[in-house]
Amino acid sequence: MENEEKLEQIKVASLDEILGKKFPVLDDGFVRVVDYMGTDESIVQAARVSYGKGTKKVTEDRGLIRYLLRNRHTTPFEMCEIKLHVRVPMDAWRQWIRHRTANVNEYSTRYSLAIDSSQRTSDSEWRMQSKDNKQGSEGFFPVEIGGKLTEREQEFQNFAREIYQERLNLGVAREQARKDLPLSTYTEAYWKIDLHNLLNFLALRMDAHAQFEIRSYATTIGNEIVSRWCPVAWEAFKDYRMNSMELTSMEVEVMKKMLAGKQEETLAAAEKFGWLRKVDGKLAGNRERIEFEEKLTRLGLVAPWK
Ligand SMILES: Cc1cc2nc3c(=O)[nH]c(=O)nc-3n(C[C@H](O)[C@H](O)[C@H](O)COP(=O)(O)OP(=O)(O)OC[C@H]3O[C@@H](n4cnc5c(N)ncnc54)[C@H](O)[C@@H]3O)c2cc1C
């Protein structure tokens, strides 16, 4: 057919260079790219089907990708897919697997022996429970205490492994012998996801509120892999999502008064939203207020009630 458009498979030289290369994460984990489909160009190619070739001059490729991401036009980003091979401790994997929009094949400890490796915590890496955030941590234990925790961790992991091995030696089925292996045991999986949902994963898991362990994986995937695979989309993601900030209507109201220098009105608005409730003379914990204070800190501002 004369007018048929010639197509070639899209290749990304910078990603081909690292295909199969293991990027180390934690003490014995890794992430590596097994396969991929598409790149920035594919996002543009798909978007132009909906917008028509007429828009080509107005919106150059980079501008178009940035416009699409800024305005949450998601489907063109779903035209890119990536398949990763990951090695992750089971506690982090338990969080990871909650992202339902990926296709997964995990190493089977019914079928094979459990991977003989558990994630270890060095003596300087033991985190203390956060006081404000029940889900989080803040600060580290001194190494004298950390050293003891590490020693006990090692003892426990060795003991759990010993019992597992003992059961296998006796002929206990692998599917049952594994039941007391700790969550620190590494598992491996093939994980395939499209760019739109991968960016959602990265926004949630690179965020400071995500647990350090899964954050380490997400950061490696973002900085080492997506940055090479779809550099323009990656840059737009950082500009418009990762490093951007959303303000709620309450925050806008308080901030307007704050920036206008209206101290009393600012406090009155915060009071109206229940942010300044006190218990025993001290400001009570209030998640919305704390989140707002974090945003102000990012902007180099301080709330007047502080
Ligand atoms: C910091 C943090 C703390 C968390 N704490 C907890 C916790 O305490 N307990 C807990 O159980 N989970 C917790 N989670 C997990 C969280 O609630 C999500 O399950 C997880 O992050 C997956 O996000 P997702 O649904 O956006 O991703 P995906 O499953 O990949 O879905 C992507 C998007 O697809 C859409 N989608 C997918 N499936 C459906 C569906 N069935 N119906 C409608 N829309 C769908 C949604 O728009 C969704 O945002 C936490 C996550 C984070 C990041």
The ligand as an SDF file (V2000), in Angstrom:
LIG
                    3D

 53 58  0  0  0  0  0  0  0  0999 V2000
    2.5230    6.1040   52.8720 C   0  0  0  0  0  0  0  0  0  0  0  0
    1.5180    5.0080   52.6320 C   0  0  0  0  0  0  0  0  0  0  0  0
    0.8530    4.4350   53.7060 C   0  0  0  0  0  0  0  0  0  0  0  0
   -0.0730    3.3950   53.5060 C   0  0  0  0  0  0  0  0  0  0  0  0
   -0.6980    2.8420   54.5690 N   0  0  0  0  0  0  0  0  0  0  0  0
   -1.5650    1.8170   54.3910 C   0  0  0  0  0  0  0  0  0  0  0  0
   -2.2280    1.1890   55.4840 C   0  0  0  0  0  0  0  0  0  0  0  0
   -2.0340    1.5570   56.6350 O   0  0  0  0  0  0  0  0  0  0  0  0
   -3.0530    0.1320   55.2450 N   0  0  0  0  0  0  0  0  0  0  0  0
   -3.3150   -0.3020   53.9790 C   0  0  0  0  0  0  0  0  0  0  0  0
   -4.0900   -1.2430   53.8050 O   0  0  0  0  0  0  0  0  0  0  0  0
   -2.7150    0.2830   52.9080 N   0  0  0  0  0  0  0  0  0  0  0  0
   -1.8550    1.3160   53.0800 C   0  0  0  0  0  0  0  0  0  0  0  0
   -1.2450    1.8910   52.0040 N   0  0  0  0  0  0  0  0  0  0  0  0
   -1.5400    1.3540   50.6520 C   0  0  0  0  0  0  0  0  0  0  0  0
   -2.4530    2.3060   49.8500 C   0  0  0  0  0  0  0  0  0  0  0  0
   -3.7110    2.4600   50.4750 O   0  0  0  0  0  0  0  0  0  0  0  0
   -2.6540    1.7500   48.4240 C   0  0  0  0  0  0  0  0  0  0  0  0
   -3.3080    0.5080   48.4920 O   0  0  0  0  0  0  0  0  0  0  0  0
   -1.3610    1.5550   47.6780 C   0  0  0  0  0  0  0  0  0  0  0  0
   -0.5300    2.6680   47.8380 O   0  0  0  0  0  0  0  0  0  0  0  0
   -1.6540    1.3300   46.1920 C   0  0  0  0  0  0  0  0  0  0  0  0
   -2.0110    2.5670   45.6360 O   0  0  0  0  0  0  0  0  0  0  0  0
   -2.9990    2.6580   44.3960 P   0  0  0  0  0  0  0  0  0  0  0  0
   -4.3070    2.0180   44.7090 O   0  0  0  0  0  0  0  0  0  0  0  0
   -3.0300    4.1030   43.9700 O   0  0  0  0  0  0  0  0  0  0  0  0
   -2.1870    1.8230   43.2960 O   0  0  0  0  0  0  0  0  0  0  0  0
   -2.7400    0.8050   42.2110 P   0  0  0  0  0  0  0  0  0  0  0  0
   -3.3400   -0.3790   42.8510 O   0  0  0  0  0  0  0  0  0  0  0  0
   -1.6020    0.5820   41.2450 O   0  0  0  0  0  0  0  0  0  0  0  0
   -3.8740    1.5760   41.4970 O   0  0  0  0  0  0  0  0  0  0  0  0
   -3.5780    2.7400   40.7130 C   0  0  0  0  0  0  0  0  0  0  0  0
   -4.8720    3.4980   40.5240 C   0  0  0  0  0  0  0  0  0  0  0  0
   -5.7670    2.6880   39.7620 O   0  0  0  0  0  0  0  0  0  0  0  0
   -7.0780    2.8560   40.2500 C   0  0  0  0  0  0  0  0  0  0  0  0
   -7.5750    1.5570   40.7040 N   0  0  0  0  0  0  0  0  0  0  0  0
   -6.8620    0.4080   40.8360 C   0  0  0  0  0  0  0  0  0  0  0  0
   -7.6410   -0.5950   41.2480 N   0  0  0  0  0  0  0  0  0  0  0  0
   -8.8760   -0.0540   41.4120 C   0  0  0  0  0  0  0  0  0  0  0  0
  -10.1210   -0.5770   41.8380 C   0  0  0  0  0  0  0  0  0  0  0  0
  -10.2750   -1.8490   42.1610 N   0  0  0  0  0  0  0  0  0  0  0  0
  -11.1610    0.2610   41.8870 N   0  0  0  0  0  0  0  0  0  0  0  0
  -11.0440    1.5500   41.5500 C   0  0  0  0  0  0  0  0  0  0  0  0
   -9.8900    2.1170   41.1450 N   0  0  0  0  0  0  0  0  0  0  0  0
   -8.8240    1.3120   41.0730 C   0  0  0  0  0  0  0  0  0  0  0  0
   -7.0330    3.9000   41.3470 C   0  0  0  0  0  0  0  0  0  0  0  0
   -7.2460    5.1670   40.7970 O   0  0  0  0  0  0  0  0  0  0  0  0
   -5.6150    3.8080   41.8180 C   0  0  0  0  0  0  0  0  0  0  0  0
   -5.1360    5.0060   42.4170 O   0  0  0  0  0  0  0  0  0  0  0  0
   -0.3360    2.9330   52.1860 C   0  0  0  0  0  0  0  0  0  0  0  0
    0.3280    3.5270   51.1110 C   0  0  0  0  0  0  0  0  0  0  0  0
    1.2370    4.5490   51.3120 C   0  0  0  0  0  0  0  0  0  0  0  0
    1.9510    5.1570   50.1310 C   0  0  0  0  0  0  0  0  0  0  0  0
  1  2  1  0
  2  3  1  0
  2 52  2  0
  3  4  2  0
  4  5  1  0
  4 50  1  0
  5  6  2  0
  6  7  1  0
  6 13  1  0
  7  8  2  0
  7  9  1  0
  9 10  1  0
 10 11  2  0
 10 12  1  0
 12 13  2  0
 13 14  1  0
 14 15  1  0
 14 50  1  0
 15 16  1  0
 16 17  1  0
 16 18  1  0
 18 19  1  0
 18 20  1  0
 20 21  1  0
 20 22  1  0
 22 23  1  0
 23 24  1  0
 24 25  2  0
 24 26  1  0
 24 27  1  0
 27 28  1  0
 28 29  2  0
 28 30  1  0
 28 31  1  0
 31 32  1  0
 32 33  1  0
 33 34  1  0
 33 48  1  0
 34 35  1  0
 35 36  1  0
 35 46  1  0
 36 37  1  0
 36 45  1  0
 37 38  2  0
 38 39  1  0
 39 40  1  0
 39 45  2  0
 40 41  1  0
 40 42  2  0
 42 43  1  0
 43 44  2  0
 44 45  1  0
 46 47  1  0
 46 48  1  0
 48 49  1  0
 50 51  2  0
 51 52  1  0
 52 53  1  0
M  END
$$$$
